[in-house]
Amino acid sequence: MFNSQSAIDIMIRDSYWLDQEYQPTSPLDGEFDVDIVISGAGITGLSEALFLAEAGVRVAVLERREVASGASGRNGGFMLSGTHEYYADAVEELTTAYGPGGRRHAREVWQLAIENHRLMVGLMQRYRIACDYCNHGSYVVAMARPDRGSHPRPMERVAQSARLLQEDGFDSELLDAKTMQGLLRSTAVSGALFNRFDGELHPVKYVRGLAQAARGRGVAIFENTPIQDVMRDGRGLLIRTPGGRVRAEWMVMGTNAYTPQLDMSYETRITPNRGQAFVTEPVAERLFNGVFYANDGWDYWRQLHDGPGDGGRLLFGGSRNHHLAAERGSHVLHQRGRIIKTYRGYKERPTGMVQRSNDLAFNRTFPHLAHLKRTHRWGGVMGFSFDSSPFVGETETPGVYVIAGFTGRGNAYATAAARILADRILERPSELESRFPSIRTVFAASRAPCVKTPARRTS
Ligand SMILES: Cc1cc2nc3c(=O)[nH]c(=O)nc-3n(C[C@H](O)[C@H](O)[C@H](O)COP(=O)(O)OP(=O)(O)OC[C@H]3O[C@@H](n4cnc5c(N)ncnc54)[C@H](O)[C@@H]3O)c2cc1C
C-alpha cells in the first residue's frame, strides 16, 4: 500500500517547487552601505525589502543560500485566513492570555490574514508575478476518525468555529459529511468549515517574482551570503559576512525559524519544527478544488493546477504528530555566553519515518489514489512561536527589527507584517494598524513566555 524506504530513497529529495532552473546572484564581496539590511530572502525578507524600496529606502538583502531556499520554497502554497488553530480555540486562548478582548483580538488576527491575501494579490498584479494563484477557498476538515494529537470531536470544533466566524462577519460555511464525502470521494471525512476567501499559489514562483520586483526597485540581493555577526558601529550597525561587510542604520530579521541563531533572545520564543510533504505524479482529471487542512492541521492536501489539462499533481503533507520528538527542534543551550549544545531541528532532509506516515495518511484518506507514484518528497523548517502568533516589531536591540515565528502560516501573515513594519520604520501612518490595533499586542516583538501568557498548543 505504501512506498518502502528503498523506494523513498530514490525519490527526489527536494521541494517540487524548487525543481526548476535558477541562477543565483553573486555573494557579497567587499563593503556596502545601505539604509536597511534584511536577513533572509524568503517571503518575509523580500516583501519587507520591496515595501521599503518602494518608499525610496536603500535596501540590501543577505541570504545564506538562495532566494526561497528556506520554508518559503518548501510549503504547501496555502493562503489561509487565521493562525493554525480552530477559530473557537483562538478565541478561548486569546481570552485566557489577554482577558475579555480575546474575541476582538481573534477577529482582528483573522481579518489581518484576509488583508494579507489582498496585499499579495496586489503585488502579483503590480509586478506581474505569475504564480499559479487561484482562490477556490479552504476547508478545515473534520476527519471521521481523528488522528493522534488532534481534537477527539473535530466536528464540534468546526461547527463552533463556523458559528463564531459567521457572527464575526466572515464568509464561512459549515459543510456536512455528505457534502464533503461527495466532494473528496472519501468516507474518511465527516464535515468541514469552508472559508470562501482563501487561496493557493506556487510559492517559489511568487517569492522569485518578489525578488525580481525588489531588484527592479533597486534592492541589492546577495545570495550565498550568510550573516556571521551583527555589531554596533557608531549609531548604526555593521553586518559581517564571509566575503564582506555591510553598514546599515537598521536591520530587519526575516529569518523565521533561524532567528534564534542571529538573536539569542528568541531562543525561548521560536522553536524550529520540520514539516514534510510530497507530490504525486500528475493526474489528468480535476479531482477537487481548494485547499484542505485536516486533523487540526497536522495533515493538509490540495490538487495543484499544473496539468495536464485541467488536472494536476496531488500535494500531501503532515504526520508530524506521529514523530514529534524527531520533528521538533531543541534549543541552543548557552553557558556564560558559550554555546554548549546546538540546535537539532534545522534539517530539511525528508525522513522515511514521516514520509511513510504521510503515505499511510494519504492512502487512508484516498484509497482509490493510493497507487499514484510520489515524485518529490521534501522537508522544510518552520519557526513556531510559543503562543502561535508571529513576532513583529523592534527587538530589545535598538535598530534591529524582527518578523518571525509564523507557526506554519507565513503565507497568511508575512506580507501584512512586512507592510506594518515598513510603516513603523518609515514613521508613516499604518492603515493596517489603525484598522487592527490588536496586532500591536498579539504580535508584539517583546512578548516572551511567562506565567501570564499560557502556552498555546502548536500543531
Ligand atoms: C512543509 C511545509 C508546509 C508549509 N505549508 C504552509 C502553507 O501551506 N501555508 C503557509 O502559510 N505556510 C506554510 N508553511 C510555513 C511557511 O513556509 C513559512 O511560515 C514561511 O515560508 C516563512 O517565511 P520566511 O521568509 O519568514 O522564512 P524562510 O522562508 O524560512 O526564509 C528565511 C531565510 O533566512 C535565511 N537565513 C537563515 N539564517 C541566515 C543568516 N545567518 N544569514 C542570511 N540568511 C539566513 C534562510 O536561508 C532562509 O532562506 C509551511 C512550511 C513547511 C516546511
Ligand as a Chemical Component Dictionary entry (heavy atoms), coordinates in Angstrom:
data_LIG
# 
_chem_comp.id                   LIG 
_chem_comp.type                 NON-POLYMER 
_chem_comp.pdbx_formal_charge   0 
_chem_comp.three_letter_code    LIG 
# 
loop_
_chem_comp_atom.comp_id 
_chem_comp_atom.atom_id 
_chem_comp_atom.alt_atom_id 
_chem_comp_atom.type_symbol 
_chem_comp_atom.charge 
_chem_comp_atom.model_Cartn_x 
_chem_comp_atom.model_Cartn_y 
_chem_comp_atom.model_Cartn_z 
_chem_comp_atom.pdbx_ordinal 
LIG C1  C1  C 0 6.255  21.519 4.586 1  
LIG C2  C2  C 0 5.781  22.913 4.900 2  
LIG C3  C3  C 0 4.486  23.296 4.558 3  
LIG C4  C4  C 0 4.036  24.579 4.857 4  
LIG N1  N1  N 0 2.817  24.964 4.379 5  
LIG C5  C5  C 0 2.413  26.252 4.533 6  
LIG C6  C6  C 0 1.244  26.713 3.891 7  
LIG O1  O1  O 0 0.625  25.985 3.117 8  
LIG N2  N2  N 0 0.834  27.986 4.149 9  
LIG C7  C7  C 0 1.565  28.824 4.932 10 
LIG O2  O2  O 0 1.122  29.949 5.164 11 
LIG N3  N3  N 0 2.718  28.430 5.481 12 
LIG C8  C8  C 0 3.179  27.181 5.292 13 
LIG N4  N4  N 0 4.373  26.788 5.810 14 
LIG C9  C9  C 0 5.161  27.761 6.566 15 
LIG C10 C10 C 0 5.792  28.814 5.643 16 
LIG O3  O3  O 0 6.552  28.153 4.675 17 
LIG C11 C11 C 0 6.671  29.750 6.475 18 
LIG O4  O4  O 0 5.907  30.319 7.510 19 
LIG C12 C12 C 0 7.225  30.896 5.618 20 
LIG O5  O5  O 0 7.786  30.417 4.438 21 
LIG C13 C13 C 0 8.254  31.683 6.393 22 
LIG O6  O6  O 0 8.853  32.579 5.503 23 
LIG P1  P1  P 0 10.131 33.396 5.930 24 
LIG O7  O7  O 0 10.534 34.204 4.763 25 
LIG O8  O8  O 0 9.838  34.117 7.193 26 
LIG O9  O9  O 0 11.222 32.290 6.302 27 
LIG P2  P2  P 0 12.072 31.348 5.323 28 
LIG O10 O10 O 0 11.393 31.122 4.045 29 
LIG O11 O11 O 0 12.490 30.158 6.108 30 
LIG O12 O12 O 0 13.316 32.252 4.991 31 
LIG C14 C14 C 0 14.331 32.512 5.922 32 
LIG C15 C15 C 0 15.614 32.660 5.128 33 
LIG O13 O13 O 0 16.661 33.097 6.001 34 
LIG C16 C16 C 0 17.868 32.540 5.534 35 
LIG N5  N5  N 0 18.860 32.621 6.608 36 
LIG C17 C17 C 0 18.888 31.930 7.774 37 
LIG N6  N6  N 0 19.966 32.296 8.508 38 
LIG C18 C18 C 0 20.607 33.257 7.800 39 
LIG C19 C19 C 0 21.801 34.011 8.021 40 
LIG N7  N7  N 0 22.549 33.865 9.117 41 
LIG N8  N8  N 0 22.193 34.906 7.076 42 
LIG C20 C20 C 0 21.452 35.078 5.942 43 
LIG N9  N9  N 0 20.329 34.369 5.680 44 
LIG C21 C21 C 0 19.907 33.473 6.593 45 
LIG C22 C22 C 0 17.467 31.111 5.167 46 
LIG O14 O14 O 0 18.405 30.526 4.289 47 
LIG C23 C23 C 0 16.094 31.329 4.534 48 
LIG O15 O15 O 0 16.164 31.461 3.125 49 
LIG C24 C24 C 0 4.871  25.507 5.548 50 
LIG C25 C25 C 0 6.173  25.126 5.875 51 
LIG C26 C26 C 0 6.639  23.855 5.560 52 
LIG C27 C27 C 0 8.046  23.490 5.890 53 
# 
loop_
_chem_comp_bond.comp_id 
_chem_comp_bond.atom_id_1 
_chem_comp_bond.atom_id_2 
_chem_comp_bond.value_order 
_chem_comp_bond.pdbx_ordinal 
LIG C1  C2  SING 1  
LIG C2  C3  SING 2  
LIG C2  C26 DOUB 3  
LIG C3  C4  DOUB 4  
LIG C4  N1  SING 5  
LIG C4  C24 SING 6  
LIG N1  C5  DOUB 7  
LIG C5  C6  SING 8  
LIG C5  C8  SING 9  
LIG C6  O1  DOUB 10 
LIG C6  N2  SING 11 
LIG N2  C7  SING 12 
LIG C7  O2  DOUB 13 
LIG C7  N3  SING 14 
LIG N3  C8  DOUB 15 
LIG C8  N4  SING 16 
LIG N4  C9  SING 17 
LIG N4  C24 SING 18 
LIG C9  C10 SING 19 
LIG C10 O3  SING 20 
LIG C10 C11 SING 21 
LIG C11 O4  SING 22 
LIG C11 C12 SING 23 
LIG C12 O5  SING 24 
LIG C12 C13 SING 25 
LIG C13 O6  SING 26 
LIG O6  P1  SING 27 
LIG P1  O7  DOUB 28 
LIG P1  O8  SING 29 
LIG P1  O9  SING 30 
LIG O9  P2  SING 31 
LIG P2  O10 DOUB 32 
LIG P2  O11 SING 33 
LIG P2  O12 SING 34 
LIG O12 C14 SING 35 
LIG C14 C15 SING 36 
LIG C15 O13 SING 37 
LIG C15 C23 SING 38 
LIG O13 C16 SING 39 
LIG C16 N5  SING 40 
LIG C16 C22 SING 41 
LIG N5  C17 SING 42 
LIG N5  C21 SING 43 
LIG C17 N6  DOUB 44 
LIG N6  C18 SING 45 
LIG C18 C19 SING 46 
LIG C18 C21 DOUB 47 
LIG C19 N7  SING 48 
LIG C19 N8  DOUB 49 
LIG N8  C20 SING 50 
LIG C20 N9  DOUB 51 
LIG N9  C21 SING 52 
LIG C22 O14 SING 53 
LIG C22 C23 SING 54 
LIG C23 O15 SING 55 
LIG C24 C25 DOUB 56 
LIG C25 C26 SING 57 
LIG C26 C27 SING 58 
# 
